[in-house]
Amino acid sequence: MSMPKDSGKNAAAESPAVAESKIQPAKGKLGVMTVGMGSVATTLIAGVEAVRKGLAKPIGSLTQMGTIRLGKRTDARTPLIKDFVPLADLHDVVFTGWEIFPENMYEAAEHAAVLDRDHLKSIKPFLEAIKPMPAVFDQHYVKRLNGTHVKQGKSKCDLAQQLRSDIQAFKSQVDRVVVLWAGSTEIFLEPSAVHQSIEAFEKGLVDNDPNIAPSQIYAYAALKEGVPFANGAPNLTVDLPCMQELSKLTGAPICGKDFKTGQTFMKTVLAPAFKARMLGVAGWYSTNILGNRDGEVLDDPESFKTKEESKLGVLDFILQPELYPDLYKDIYHKVRINYYPPRGDNKEGWDNIDIFGWLGYPMQIKVDFLCRDSILAAPIALDLVLFLDLAQRSSELKHLGIQEWLSFYFKSPMTAEGLYPEHDLFIQSMKLKNTLRHIMGEDLITHLGLEYYD
Ligand SMILES: NC(=O)c1ccc[n+]([C@@H]2O[C@H](COP(=O)([O-])OP(=O)(O)OC[C@H]3O[C@@H](n4cnc5c(N)ncnc54)[C@H](O)[C@@H]3O)[C@@H](O)[C@H]2O)c1
């Protein structure tokens, strides 16, 4: 009798050769435009150059260091992901972007103070040559910043046109473009009438609708230009019906939101473990201190509210209190972020977790993560731009709009309407790898594995 394989058959997939032919090759230059040239963007760009020059390794990047198992465990096929799917080579990546301050990338990286002076000096000419384009900015949406390097326009529609011209100019120098929001967290906004369709949004741009924040103007400009957009902040930005419609229409994939770096990364590892073992959680208190510009922006209650929403959703979705009321119904979940300048980008995140076990006996777990925020975020940003570019070259992914398989990288993953997000890091990892197997015509891996005992 033939047994099912632990690599489940991918019914929809063709042979690897046929599947590969449905993905355009990564020929020529990939242009990456970052909105914001702060800690994450400078650490990403300086890091890519350091890797290209052989000065350091791309640690933390799945696209650069990760492998993928193909077929059965006995097949011994585990290529590097970058050898398995056609990704842009780091040497073909070109950077530019927008920023509300005029400093070049070297000055901005010095200011961000994430990377050592010596590290930056070794790539100084490269960084100095990257100068930001003037930004679309309005202090109403980020109260703690006051930018000087800002575009002037008659209306939000006019500003969107200016961004489109910037994107068109860059497109003429490279072969493909991806836009990454690495700008600040904006004030908390909710979807409104202006976000319900492309038409309503375009009218809102002309009317200067206050529900349209700068990040949405960038997203609109990119998608109109058929350029994929990744959202590293918790702002709505592309998490709106009008953007999803536009993304599908122009075949420009989108993903978001909010890079999953320190504390939430830990939370989405630990919470699934408690649930898997049916351990209860009474409370989870999370607090952070950080002293970079991001911390300063998040010190404003309106920007913090946007971040808080993004961080709080995680536990409810993972622990499913409606299915396990005895274990998770009364969980007390609190998240705090405090601006503390001496720490700069070296954030400290504490978690106190009150759990309970057999017969309800209480226990405690303390996590103190002395992390480096942008050192964790930069490889995520790199993977996102490379994978979004891949998605746009894949006929199966290009017109899907939201790329849910990239949930792995986000605190608050976007999903199709009516779907709850998957927050469990290991489900997200499996979803990502199975998506790569699927588009390449390989069998999906279910981990069933009965055939080894046949
Ligand atoms: N660093 C991390 O680990 C991390 C993790 C998760 C999410 N994020 C989010 O990523 C974003 C970037 O983080 P960061 O640490 O680099 O912050 P940062 O403050 O160092 O950089 C953001 C930059 O964006 C600029 N900016 C703001 N509005 C802009 C606009 N409209 N146009 C162009 N530039 C604009 C700011 O001037 C600033 O230089 C933030 O929203 C942050 O919340 C960061």
Ligand as a Chemical Component Dictionary entry (heavy atoms), coordinates in Angstrom:
data_LIG
# 
_chem_comp.id                   LIG 
_chem_comp.type                 NON-POLYMER 
_chem_comp.pdbx_formal_charge   0 
_chem_comp.three_letter_code    LIG 
# 
loop_
_chem_comp_atom.comp_id 
_chem_comp_atom.atom_id 
_chem_comp_atom.alt_atom_id 
_chem_comp_atom.type_symbol 
_chem_comp_atom.charge 
_chem_comp_atom.model_Cartn_x 
_chem_comp_atom.model_Cartn_y 
_chem_comp_atom.model_Cartn_z 
_chem_comp_atom.pdbx_ordinal 
LIG N1  N1  N 0  13.559 49.922 14.170 1  
LIG C1  C1  C 0  12.762 48.872 14.313 2  
LIG O1  O1  O 0  13.186 47.840 14.731 3  
LIG C2  C2  C 0  11.331 48.944 13.939 4  
LIG C3  C3  C 0  10.536 47.863 14.232 5  
LIG C4  C4  C 0  9.200  47.872 13.844 6  
LIG C5  C5  C 0  8.709  48.960 13.184 7  
LIG N2  N2  N 1  9.488  50.025 12.954 8  
LIG C6  C6  C 0  8.882  51.161 12.294 9  
LIG O2  O2  O 0  9.635  51.482 11.154 10 
LIG C7  C7  C 0  9.614  52.875 10.961 11 
LIG C8  C8  C 0  11.038 53.363 10.851 12 
LIG O3  O3  O 0  11.724 53.128 12.069 13 
LIG P1  P1  P 0  13.116 53.820 12.370 14 
LIG O4  O4  O 0  13.626 53.201 13.630 15 
LIG O5  O5  O -1 13.970 53.813 11.157 16 
LIG O6  O6  O 0  12.649 55.318 12.693 17 
LIG P2  P2  P 0  13.447 56.650 12.431 18 
LIG O7  O7  O 0  12.718 57.706 13.174 19 
LIG O8  O8  O 0  14.903 56.485 12.696 20 
LIG O9  O9  O 0  13.300 56.864 10.855 21 
LIG C9  C9  C 0  12.118 57.273 10.260 22 
LIG C10 C10 C 0  12.473 58.399 9.313  23 
LIG O10 O10 O 0  11.335 58.731 8.556  24 
LIG C11 C11 C 0  11.353 60.121 8.343  25 
LIG N3  N3  N 0  10.008 60.501 7.921  26 
LIG C12 C12 C 0  8.903  60.667 8.687  27 
LIG N4  N4  N 0  7.850  60.982 7.915  28 
LIG C13 C13 C 0  8.287  60.995 6.642  29 
LIG C14 C14 C 0  7.658  61.244 5.401  30 
LIG N5  N5  N 0  6.371  61.545 5.344  31 
LIG N6  N6  N 0  8.403  61.171 4.277  32 
LIG C15 C15 C 0  9.725  60.855 4.340  33 
LIG N7  N7  N 0  10.393 60.620 5.493  34 
LIG C16 C16 C 0  9.659  60.680 6.630  35 
LIG C17 C17 C 0  11.815 60.680 9.667  36 
LIG O11 O11 O 0  12.329 61.971 9.526  37 
LIG C18 C18 C 0  12.874 59.672 10.075 38 
LIG O12 O12 O 0  14.174 60.042 9.661  39 
LIG C19 C19 C 0  8.847  53.458 12.150 40 
LIG O13 O13 O 0  7.522  53.659 11.792 41 
LIG C20 C20 C 0  8.937  52.391 13.170 42 
LIG O14 O14 O 0  7.864  52.414 14.092 43 
LIG C21 C21 C 0  10.800 50.046 13.298 44 
# 
loop_
_chem_comp_bond.comp_id 
_chem_comp_bond.atom_id_1 
_chem_comp_bond.atom_id_2 
_chem_comp_bond.value_order 
_chem_comp_bond.pdbx_ordinal 
LIG N1  C1  SING 1  
LIG C1  O1  DOUB 2  
LIG C1  C2  SING 3  
LIG C2  C3  SING 4  
LIG C2  C21 DOUB 5  
LIG C3  C4  DOUB 6  
LIG C4  C5  SING 7  
LIG C5  N2  DOUB 8  
LIG N2  C6  SING 9  
LIG N2  C21 SING 10 
LIG C6  O2  SING 11 
LIG C6  C20 SING 12 
LIG O2  C7  SING 13 
LIG C7  C8  SING 14 
LIG C7  C19 SING 15 
LIG C8  O3  SING 16 
LIG O3  P1  SING 17 
LIG P1  O4  DOUB 18 
LIG P1  O5  SING 19 
LIG P1  O6  SING 20 
LIG O6  P2  SING 21 
LIG P2  O7  DOUB 22 
LIG P2  O8  SING 23 
LIG P2  O9  SING 24 
LIG O9  C9  SING 25 
LIG C9  C10 SING 26 
LIG C10 O10 SING 27 
LIG C10 C18 SING 28 
LIG O10 C11 SING 29 
LIG C11 N3  SING 30 
LIG C11 C17 SING 31 
LIG N3  C12 SING 32 
LIG N3  C16 SING 33 
LIG C12 N4  DOUB 34 
LIG N4  C13 SING 35 
LIG C13 C14 SING 36 
LIG C13 C16 DOUB 37 
LIG C14 N5  SING 38 
LIG C14 N6  DOUB 39 
LIG N6  C15 SING 40 
LIG C15 N7  DOUB 41 
LIG N7  C16 SING 42 
LIG C17 O11 SING 43 
LIG C17 C18 SING 44 
LIG C18 O12 SING 45 
LIG C19 O13 SING 46 
LIG C19 C20 SING 47 
LIG C20 O14 SING 48 
# 
